[in-house]
Amino acid sequence: MYYSLRGTLIHLEPSAAVIECGGVGYRCVTTTSTLAKLPPQGQEATLYTHLVVREDAVTLFGFADEEELNCFKMLTTVSKVGPKVAVAILSNLNPQRFALCVVTGDYKQLTQAPGVGAKLAQRIVLELKDKIDNTTFVPAQYQEVAQVANAPKGSNLSEAVSALVVLGYTQGEAASVLAGSDETLPVEELIKQALKRLASGR
């Protein structure tokens, strides 16, 4: 019903923003990342919106860009993921980081959001893994990361990822730092190079 709102930002809350358009103030529930991108109160702002109608409530959700909106809508297609949980996840991870978690199977990162347990996080990864490659918020370089994360079991890359996970890194971090590595190198060398990159912040 509402694709977007553009008007004066007249009020901010910890999880919502109010945009006045034509004399009407629209309260939009949103993420912390969107709140951080909004201008000071009194200035013009734009939010991309999604209206959720339920028996007990009609709620308007708003996002700073279409990527976050599309990610929110995709999340709510997952069984047992409601709008509040979707907002919590996107307050913790931007669309690009969320996409990386899904394509690498790094469900543990998702559990950092309030209300997301391990079982729900695994369900999100499972149900969205095949869909997320077709979205616009997956940077091209993540495809290479996904290839590392999904390397055949027993391969050098797979063994290196597993070793880094044992050392305390997440699946996504391990796959990211190994992306672009020469898969013919011995596992020990792959791990050594990965640790150097991690230490240097790359």
C-alpha positions as CSV (number, residue, x, y, z in Angstrom):
1,M,0.0,0.0,0.0
2,Y,2.8,2.4,1.0
3,Y,6.0,2.1,-1.1
4,S,7.8,5.0,0.6
5,L,7.4,8.2,2.6
6,R,9.2,11.5,2.1
7,G,8.6,14.3,4.5
8,T,9.8,16.0,7.6
9,L,11.3,13.9,10.4
10,I,9.4,15.1,13.5
11,H,10.0,12.5,16.1
12,L,12.5,9.7,17.0
13,E,12.1,6.8,19.3
14,P,14.6,4.0,20.1
15,S,12.9,1.7,17.5
16,A,10.8,4.1,15.4
17,A,10.7,7.3,13.5
18,V,7.8,9.6,12.6
19,I,7.7,11.2,9.2
20,E,5.2,14.0,8.6
21,C,3.7,14.0,5.1
22,G,1.0,16.4,4.2
23,G,0.2,17.2,7.8
24,V,0.0,13.5,8.8
25,G,2.6,11.9,11.0
26,Y,3.5,8.3,10.0
27,R,5.1,6.3,12.7
28,C,7.5,3.7,11.2
29,V,9.1,0.9,13.2
30,T,12.6,0.6,12.0
31,T,16.1,-0.7,12.7
32,T,19.0,0.9,14.6
33,S,21.0,1.1,11.4
34,T,18.2,3.1,9.7
35,L,17.9,5.4,12.7
36,A,21.6,6.1,12.5
37,K,21.2,7.2,8.8
38,L,18.4,9.6,9.4
39,P,19.0,13.4,9.4
40,P,18.4,15.6,12.5
41,Q,14.8,16.2,13.4
42,G,13.1,18.9,11.4
43,Q,14.9,17.9,8.2
44,E,13.5,16.0,5.2
45,A,13.8,12.2,5.3
46,T,12.8,9.3,3.1
47,L,11.8,5.8,4.3
48,Y,10.9,2.8,2.2
49,T,8.0,1.2,3.8
50,H,6.1,-2.0,4.4
51,L,2.6,-2.2,6.0
52,V,1.9,-5.2,8.1
53,V,-1.8,-5.8,8.9
54,R,-2.9,-8.2,11.7
55,E,-6.0,-8.8,13.6
56,D,-4.7,-6.9,16.6
57,A,-2.5,-4.2,15.0
58,V,-1.6,-2.3,11.9
59,T,2.1,-1.5,11.8
60,L,4.1,0.5,9.3
61,F,7.8,-0.5,9.0
62,G,10.3,1.9,7.4
63,F,13.9,1.5,6.1
64,A,16.6,3.8,4.9
65,D,17.1,2.0,1.6
66,E,15.4,-0.6,-0.6
67,E,18.1,-3.3,0.2
68,E,17.1,-3.3,3.9
69,L,13.4,-3.3,3.0
70,N,13.8,-6.3,0.6
71,C,15.9,-8.1,3.2
72,F,13.1,-7.5,5.8
73,K,10.4,-8.8,3.5
74,M,12.5,-11.9,2.7
75,L,13.1,-12.6,6.3
76,T,9.4,-12.5,7.1
77,T,8.8,-15.3,4.6
78,V,10.7,-17.7,6.9
79,S,8.5,-19.8,9.2
80,K,8.3,-18.3,12.7
81,V,10.1,-15.1,11.7
82,G,7.8,-12.2,12.4
83,P,8.4,-8.5,11.7
84,K,9.9,-7.8,15.2
85,V,12.5,-10.6,14.8
86,A,13.3,-9.4,11.3
87,V,13.9,-5.9,12.6
88,A,16.1,-7.3,15.4
89,I,18.2,-9.2,13.0
90,L,18.7,-6.2,10.7
91,S,19.5,-4.0,13.7
92,N,22.4,-6.3,14.3
93,L,23.5,-7.0,10.7
94,N,23.2,-4.9,7.6
95,P,21.8,-6.6,4.5
96,Q,25.2,-7.4,3.1
97,R,26.4,-9.0,6.4
98,F,23.2,-10.9,6.7
99,A,23.6,-12.2,3.1
100,L,27.1,-13.3,4.0
101,C,25.8,-15.2,7.0
102,V,23.3,-17.0,4.9
103,V,25.5,-17.9,1.9
104,T,28.2,-19.2,4.2
105,G,25.8,-21.0,6.6
106,D,27.1,-18.9,9.5
107,Y,23.9,-19.2,11.6
108,K,25.7,-18.4,14.9
109,Q,26.0,-14.7,13.9
110,L,22.2,-14.6,13.6
111,T,21.8,-15.7,17.2
112,Q,23.3,-12.5,18.4
113,A,19.9,-10.8,17.6
114,P,17.4,-10.8,20.5
115,G,14.8,-13.5,20.1
116,V,16.8,-15.6,17.6
117,G,17.9,-19.0,19.0
118,A,20.1,-21.6,17.2
119,K,17.1,-23.5,15.7
120,L,15.5,-20.4,14.3
121,A,18.8,-19.2,12.9
122,Q,19.4,-22.5,11.2
123,R,16.0,-22.4,9.7
124,I,16.6,-18.9,8.3
125,V,19.8,-20.1,6.6
126,L,18.2,-23.2,5.3
127,E,15.1,-21.5,3.8
128,L,16.9,-18.5,2.4
129,K,20.1,-20.0,1.1
130,D,18.8,-20.7,-2.4
131,K,16.9,-17.4,-2.6
132,I,19.4,-15.0,-1.5
133,D,21.8,-15.4,-4.5
134,N,19.1,-13.8,-6.6
135,T,18.7,-10.6,-4.6
136,T,20.4,-7.3,-5.3
137,F,22.0,-6.9,-1.8
138,V,24.5,-9.7,-2.3
139,P,27.8,-8.2,-3.4
140,A,29.6,-10.1,-6.2
141,Q,32.6,-10.8,-4.0
142,Y,30.4,-12.8,-1.7
143,Q,29.9,-15.4,-4.3
144,E,33.5,-16.4,-4.0
145,V,33.1,-16.5,-0.2
146,A,30.1,-18.8,-0.6
147,Q,32.2,-21.1,-2.8
148,V,34.8,-21.4,0.0
149,A,32.1,-22.0,2.6
150,N,30.5,-24.7,0.5
151,A,33.8,-26.3,-0.6
152,P,33.6,-30.1,-0.8
153,K,34.2,-31.9,2.5
154,G,37.8,-33.1,2.7
155,S,39.1,-30.4,0.4
156,N,41.9,-28.2,1.6
157,L,39.7,-25.2,1.7
158,S,37.0,-27.1,3.7
159,E,39.7,-28.3,6.2
160,A,41.1,-24.8,6.6
161,V,37.7,-23.4,7.3
162,S,37.0,-26.0,9.9
163,A,40.4,-25.4,11.5
164,L,39.7,-21.6,11.8
165,V,36.3,-22.3,13.3
166,V,37.9,-24.5,15.9
167,L,40.2,-21.6,16.7
168,G,37.1,-19.4,17.5
169,Y,36.3,-17.7,14.2
170,T,32.9,-17.9,12.7
171,Q,32.1,-19.8,9.5
172,G,31.6,-16.5,7.7
173,E,34.8,-15.0,9.0
174,A,36.8,-18.1,8.0
175,A,35.2,-18.2,4.5
176,S,35.8,-14.5,4.0
177,V,39.4,-14.5,4.8
178,L,40.1,-17.6,2.7
179,A,38.2,-16.3,-0.4
180,G,40.6,-15.9,-3.3
181,S,43.2,-18.3,-1.8
182,D,44.9,-20.9,-3.9
183,E,42.9,-24.1,-3.1
184,T,45.9,-26.3,-4.1
185,L,48.0,-25.0,-1.2
186,P,48.4,-27.4,1.8
187,V,45.9,-26.9,4.6
188,E,48.6,-25.6,6.9
189,E,49.7,-22.9,4.4
190,L,46.1,-21.8,3.9
191,I,45.6,-21.5,7.6
192,K,48.9,-19.6,8.0
193,Q,47.9,-17.1,5.3
194,A,44.4,-16.7,6.7
195,L,45.7,-16.0,10.2
196,K,48.1,-13.4,8.8
197,R,45.2,-11.6,7.1
198,L,43.1,-11.8,10.2
199,A,45.9,-10.3,12.3
200,S,46.4,-7.5,9.8
201,G,42.7,-6.7,9.8
202,R,42.2,-7.6,6.1
